[in-house]
Amino acid sequence: MMAVNLHLDVVTSFVSELAKLDVRDVCISPGSRSTPLTMAFARHGGFKTWLLLDERSAAYFALGLARSHRKPVVLVCTSGTAAANYMPGVVEARFSRIPLIVITSDRPGELRGVGANQTIDQIGLYGSHVKWSVEMPIPDGTPELMGHARATAARAVGMTLTSPEGPIHLNWPFREPLLPPVSTDAQNARRHTASVKWEVARRQFTVPELATLAATLQGAGRGMLVAGPQFDTALVRPLLQLASKLKFIVLADPLSQLRAVNEGLDVTYVIDRYDTLLRQKDLLQGELWKQLKPDVVIRLGQAPTSKVLGTYLAKIADVRQIVIDDSDDWRDPQFSATDVWQADPALLLNTLVGLVSERVLSDYVRGWITLNRRIDERQSEVATVIESQCQQEYVHSGDENVNFSGLFEGRIFLELADLLPRNATLFVGNSMPVRDLDSFFPKINKPLRIFANRGASGIDGVVSSALGVSAAYEEPTILVIGDISFYHDLNGLLAAKQYALNLTIILVHNDGGGIFSFLPQATQTDVFSYFETPHGLAFQSVVEMYGGVHQVVSDWQTFRGFVSAAMHEGGLRVIELRTDRDANAHMHHRIFDACRNVIV
């Protein structure tokens, strides 16, 4: 008969408490030392359990789930390097403010530092990248440990959800034998005392303070709202309402959830072509500079995706810039903030809408809206023409790269703005895809969720994060990703096969890191190969190994057909566009240059 450790009923108590606190998803990577946790979660019956073999992929998958559900997701792994492989996902969760409960199993203290197998120093493993880290007591039958387990479960959930939301780490050492007793949640409920409930309040100013803040905004003649990446859809309506009443322009990052909104919302004051406009540094001077310069800037969310927007905010450091954030994290990489209003942004804006009065349209607002419209029209006009010209130039150059389709990477997002159905999710990889999203995805009155891993902006784990998002929603999820980032997370595709998840991947394959063609490193031809990282890989066999369908497109009509069919038929589908790094950089520069004549 197998030995059972009766002391491990404390683990069952802990797991039951998490269920009572509305935790529902648990991502488990297999291992021996985590046996008590794995069995307790698997036997409970109140969790959706995800078995994910690769710990790095598991962490990013959990991150995608937690971002979508906006509630904590649990990660469970064994001891040793398994725990270390969670680190990239934990880092992204910390800076994206996504709630994760990371539980690493461990050897007991007497086996540490003595050469025991699969044993590393896991205490404080994630450092400052978690909000809270604690080592759990080794289960030994002490009655007080039951109360401690329940309290720790409540504290773990509460800490992940308290502003700023983020990951916490529990390191739990276990002695053998590792098999827990088989006990039901009902038995535990009778045996243990009442649960601990952690309520999280939303921060708000007092009534007199709110009146002062409203007066500040009401008195601003030239207002600008800068909405950076954020995931709270509750922020969208009050922000647009405030902009409409005060006649403030809104520079809306594509990840702000303000580029694709419900049909009934007014997007008149949303500026979506600021990235192209602010690139024209030599034109933004003199009278035009004076015409477009605000006298107050309200900033929300993470740092903007657009580098030129960040530079612009630093350049107008003499303007009052107010950061609204509900946490004490310092989100001001330009060091240009003059005020920080610490309150729940959605709650604050909702209140301010009722305290300010309607204002008339100014020349300042008209100027921004007019330039935004002209740039939008010009980009649409010249994109196809320049793409065609570049294709011809490439053919006539005699280059024998037969894989080059000649398609312009930025146009992907113009096409998707039309193709995606209401309430779909667009997930975008870092480096070039998210920048093209910023430059070319237009504002539309069609609700979409637009996500990216912009906390630490890494290129790893993107496939897994998108699959985690797909697992949370019934509507289609589309991922746009570059080939280097795709290569980094090929293991993540296993989740699609295991759980029959629906994900359409648009793979931009230019055989290397396309972002570097836009950076100064591109001028250093003798060492540029260290940056552009050509790999010569073909991905069809890998996609098919994971049960996916791989398709290659060379024109936009085929692209539209494949994307529409993929969203309708479901499953894992990879639609690949073969592009050329140099040609793509050339097309970008020509399109941005073509917009110059509409600015002056």
N, C-alpha and C positions, 0 to 999 in steps of 0.2 A: 504493500500500500504506500502511495506517495505521501511524503511528509508535507503537512500543511502548516503554515505559520498563522496561528490564531491571532497573533498581535496585529496582523495586517488588516483586521476589520476597520482600523482607523482610516485606511485608504478608501474603503467603501463609504465610510461616513463623509469623508472629504468630497468624494465624487457625487454623492447624493446631494450634498449642500450646493454644489455648483449647478446641479439640475434645478434645484428650487430657486436659484437666482437667475434663471432663464438663460443659462449658457446651453447652447444646443449643438454646436459643431466641435468635433475633436479630431485632430489630424495626428495619426499615430504612425511612427516609423518603427518597424520591428526590431526587437532586441531582447536579450535575456534579463538584464538588470531591471528593466521597466515592466517586468511581468505583472507585479501587483497592480500597477496603474492600468495597463492594457486590459487586464481581465476585468477590473472594476468598471471601466468605461464600457467595455464590450457587453458585459452582462446586465448593465443597468437598465437598458431599454428606452431611456429617455433622450439619447443622443444620436445624432447622425455622425457615424464614425467613418473617417476616410483613412484608408491604409495606403500610405505613400512611402515608397521604398527609399527614396533619396531625401536625406534630411534638408539639404539646401532647397530643393524643389518644394518640399513639404512646407517650409517656413514661408515661402512666397505664395504658395497655394492658400495657406491659412490667411495670409495678408489680404489676398483678393476676396476671400469669403468675408473677413471682418470688415473690410472697406464697404462691401455691398450691404451686409446686414446691419452694420453700425452697432454691433455688439461683440463682446469678446469671443475669440476662438481659442481653443486649447491646443497646444502642441505637446506631444509626449515622445521622448526618445530615451535610449539607453545611455550608458556612460561612455566617456572617452571622446574621441574625435567626432562621434555622432552629434554631441552637444555643440562642438565647435562649428559644425556645418550649418547650424542655425544662424550664426552671426550676421551674414549679409542681410537676411530677411528681418532680423531683429533691428538692425541699424535703419533699414528703410521704414519699418513700422514706427520707430522712435521719431524720426524726422517728418514722417507723413501723419503722425498722430493717429495711429491705428491700434486698437486695443487687442493685444495678444496676451494669453497666459501661457508662458513657456515653462514646462516642467521637465527638468532633466533628472534622470535617475543617476544614482552614484553608489560607489562602494562606501562602506562605513569607514569611520576615521582610522581604525587600526590597520586598514589596508592601504592607506595613502602614504606615499613616500617610502614604501618598502619594496617596490618592484612588482606589485600586484598587476596582473594583466588588465588591460583596458581601463587604466586608472590615470586620470590627469587631475590637475587642480581646477575644479569647476566652481569653486566659491567665488562669487563676483566675476564670473567668466565674461559677462557682457558689459562690465564696467558701467560707465555713465550712459550707455545706450539703452538701459532699462530704467524705468521710474523707481522701481523698488526691487530689491533682491534679498532673499532670505533662505537660509538652510533649514529644512524641516527636521524635527527630531526623529531619530530612528525609532520606528514602532517597537515598543517594548511592553505593552499591556498596561502602562500607567493610565489610570482613569482620566487624568487631566488632559491627556493628549487628544481625547475625543473633542473636548471643548476647543482646544487649540486648533484642531483641524477644521472645525466648522468656522471658527473666527477667521482663520487664514483664508479659507475659501471666500468668505464675504469680503475680506480686505483686498484680496486679489482682484475680484470683480470690480469693487469700488475704485481701487487705484487705477485700473485700466481706463475707467470711464470718467474719472475726475480730470478736469482740464489742467494741462493738455493731455488728451487721451494718448495712450501709448502702451508699450509692452511692459510686463513685469516678469520676474524670474523666480521660480521656486526650485531649489536643488534638493532632491529627496533621496537620502541614502537608505539602502535596505540591506539587511543581513539575510543570508540564506537560512532556511528554505524560503523560496520566493513565491510559492503558491499561496494565495489568500483563501480564506474560508468562503464557501458559497453562501451568501446571505442576501436577502431581498431588501429592497428599499423600505418596504412596509415594516420589516423587522427592525431596521435601523431607526425608523421614525418612532417606533414605540420605545426603543431603548434609550434614545438620546433626547436632550432638552430642545427647546424651541430654537429656530434658526435666527441668525443675525441678518438684519436687513440694512443695507447701506443706501441711503438716499443722497443723490447728487443734486445740489441746487444750482440754478443758473445765475450768473453774476449780472447785477443791474445797478444802475445809479439811483440815488434818491430823487424825489420829485423836483426839488430845487436845482439839483445838479443837472437833471435832464433839461430843465428850462434854459439853463445857461448854455448847454451844448447846442440846443436847438437855435438859440439866438446867435451863436457863433456861426453856424451854417447859414442861417437866414441872412446874415450880414455879409457873406462872401459874395463878391460880384462875379467872380470867374472860378467856378468850382470844378474839380476833377476827382472822380472816383477811380481808383486803380484796384481792380479785383484780380488778385493772383490766384494760383491753384488752390482749390478747396473743394470739399465734397458735400457740404451741407446745402441741399436743395431748398431748405427753408429760408435761406438767405436771399434767394433769387427775387422773389416777389417784392419784399420790402425795399430792396436795393433799387430795383427798377422804378418803384413807386416814388421813392425819395428823389431819384434823379429826374423823374418827370415833373415833380412839383417844384423843385429848386432849379431846374434847368441846368443840372450838372452833367457834363459828359462822362461816360463810363468807358475806360480803357479795359476791355474784358479779355483776360487771358483765356485761351481755349479750354483750360482746365478749371475755370472758375464756375462752370455750369451756367454761364450767361450767354454763350454763343448759340445754343440750341434750346429754346424755351417754348413753353406752351403758347398756343395760338392767341390766347387772350391777352398776353403781356405786351407792353409797349417797349419796343427795342429801338425807338427813334434815336435815343441818346447813346446807344452802344456803338463804340468805335472799334472796328475789327481790323482795320488796316494801318494801325499805328506803327507796326513793325516796319513796313515798307516806308512810311512817311518819315520816321525818325532815323532811317538810314541815310537820308539826304542831308547830312550835317552841314554841308556848305551852303545849302539853300535855306536852312532854318536859321536865319539871322536877320538883322535889321527889322523892318516893319512886320514881316511875317512872324518872326520870333516874338515880337511884342503882341501881335494879334492872338497867338496861340498859347501864350504863357498864362497859367492859372495864378490865382492869388491864394488858393487853398487846395490841398490835395488830401483826400481821404484814402488810406490804404488798408486793404483787407487781404487775408490769405497769405500764402507763402510768397517768396520772392518770385517775380514774374519770370516766365520762361524766356522772354525776349531779352537778350543782352543789351540791345540798344535802348530798350525802355528803362532798364536799370541804370544805364549811363545817363539817360535823360533826367531821371529822378535825382541823380547825384549832381547834375549840372544846374538844377533849379533848387539848390539847397537853401537859397535865400527866401524861398516860398514856405509858408507854414504847411508842414506835412504831418498829418494826424494818423497814427497807426491804431486801428481798432483790433483788439485781440483779447480773448477771454483767459489767456494764460500769462504767466510771467516769463515765458520764453521771449528772447529778444530777436524780433524779426526786422532787422534794419541793416542789411549788408552794405547799403550806401552811406550809412551814418548821416542821414539827412532828416531823420524824424525830429520834429520839434515838440510833439505831444504824443503821449500814449494813453488811450482810453481803454482801460481794462474792464471789459464787460462782454457778455455773450453778444456777438455781432448781430445775429438775426433778431434777438430780443430787443437790442438797442435800436436798430434801424426801424423795426416795427413801431416802436414807441415814438421815434423822431418823426415818422411820417405823419402822425396825428398832431404834432406840435408845430410843424412849419406850414407856411402858407404858400399858395401858388404864386409863381413869378413869371415874368414875361421873357420871351426868347431874346437873347442878346446877340450882337455881332460876333462875339467870341464863340458862342455855341454854333452859330451858323457857319463860321469859318471852319471849325473842326468837321462838322457834318458834311459840308461841301467837299472838302479835300478827301475825306474818307470815301465819299461816293465816287469821286473822280478816279481815285486810285483803284477802287474795286472794279469799276468799268474798264479801266485801262488794263488791269491785270487779265481780265477775262478776254479782252480783245487780242492781246499780244501773245498769250500763252500758247495757243494753238499755232499761230504763225511762226513764232520763234522755235517751237518744237519741230515743226516741219522743216524750217531752214536748217536747223542743226542736224537733222537726220540726213538731209541732202549733203551738207558739208562733210559729214562723217563718212558717207558712202564714197564721195569723190576724193576723200583724203587717201584712199587706198588701204585703209586699215582693214585687216582680215578678221577682226573680232566678230564672228558671225552670231554670237550670242546677244549682241547689243540690239535691243528693241527700238532704241531711239525715243522711248517714252520719257516724259518729264515727270520726275518723282513728285513734285509739288502738286501736280494735277490730280493725283490720287484723292486728295481731300476735297477738291472741287467736285469730283465724281461722287464721292461718298456722301456729300451733303445732300445730293439728290436721291441716291440709291437707298440709304438707310431708312428703315421704317420707324415710325414713332416708338419711343421708349426702348430703342435698341441701345446697346453699349458699344462705344468705340474706345478701345484700349490702344494706346500708342507707345511705341518704344522710344527710348532716349536717343540722343545724338541727333541725326538728321530728321527722323520722322516727326518728333515733337516740335521741332523748329519749323518744318514745313506745315504742320498743323496750325501753328501760330500765324504763319505768313499767309496761308491760302484758304483755310477753312472759314467760310463766311458766316455771319450771323443769320440765323434762320428761325422762323416761328414753327419749330417742330421739336418736341421734347426728346432729347437724347442724353444719355449719361456719357461723359467723356473723361476717361481716367488715364493716368500714367504714374509710374513710380518716380515722382519728383522729390521725394524726401531727401534721398542721397544721390538721386539721378544716375544710378548705376545701370549698366546694360545687362547685368545678370538677373536671372529669375523672372524675366518679363513674361515668358510663355506660361510659367506656373501661375503667376499673378492673374493673367488673363483667364486661365482655366478656373481659378478660384472664383473669379467674377462670374464666369459662365455658369458655374455650379449653383450660383445664388439666384439667377434670373431665368425666366422662361423665354423672354424675348432674345433675339439674336445678339451674339457678341462677336465683334470683329476686331481683330488685332492687326495693326500695321507695324511691321518690325523689319529692321535691317538684318543682313545675313550674319554679321558678326555676333549680334545679340541673340539671334536665333540659334547659332552654333553653341553659344554659352549655356543654353538651357534645353538642349534636345532631350535630356532625361525627363523634363517636365511633361513631354508628350504622352508618357505612360498613363498619366491620370485620365487623359481623354479616352484612351482605350479601355482602361479599367472600369470607368464609370459612364461610358457612352456619352461623354459630354459633347455639346455642340460648340464648335469654335471655327470661325473662318479666319484664316491667317493670310494676310497680304504680305508676301515676302519680297522686300526690295533687295534684290541680289546684284550688287555691283562689285563683288569679289574683294571686299575690304572695308575699311573704315572711311566712308564717304565724307564724314564731317571734317576730316583733316585737309581735304582739298580746299576748304574755305579758310584755313588757318595759316599763319605765317610759316609753319613748318613746310608747307607745300613748295615754298621757294628754295628749299634746301634739297636739291635733287639728289645729292650724293648719299644722303641718309634718310630720304623720305620713305623708303620701303619699311623702315622700322615703325612708321606711324600708319601707313595705309593698310598694312597687314593683309596682303593677298593670301588666299588659302587654297584656291583651286578646287573647292568642294562642290559636289552636286548633291542635292538633298532629297531627291525623289525616293531613293531606296530606303532612307531613314524614315521618311514620312509613311511609306507603305508598310515598313516594319511595325509601326505603331497603329496600323489599321486605318491610316488616313488616305485621302485622295490628293494627288499632286497634279497640278495643271500649270502650264506656262502660257502667258499671254504676250502678244506682240502688238496689239492695237486696242483702242479703248472700247470699241464695240464688243469685242470678245471679252474684255475685262468686265464690262457691265453685265453681260450674259452670265459669266461664271460666278460673279459675286451674287447676283440675284438668285441663281440656282442653288448656290451653296447655302444661303440663308434659308431658303425654302426647304431644302432636302436635309439639312442638318448634318451632324457628324463632324469629324475632323477633316477640314479641307484646306489645302495650302495652294494659294494662287500666286505664282511667282512671276515677277517682272524683272527681266535682265536689263540692267542699265549700266552706264559707263560713268565712272566718277568724274573724269575730266569734262565730259560732255554735260553732265548734270550741273557741275559748278558753273560752266559757261552759260547754260540756259538760265540759271538763277541770276547771274550778274546782268544778263541782257534784259531780263524781265524787270528787275529792279531799276535798271537804267532807263528803260522805256517809260517808267512812271514819273520820271523827273519833270517832264514838260507839263504835267498837269498840276504841279505844285506851285510853280511860279505864276 
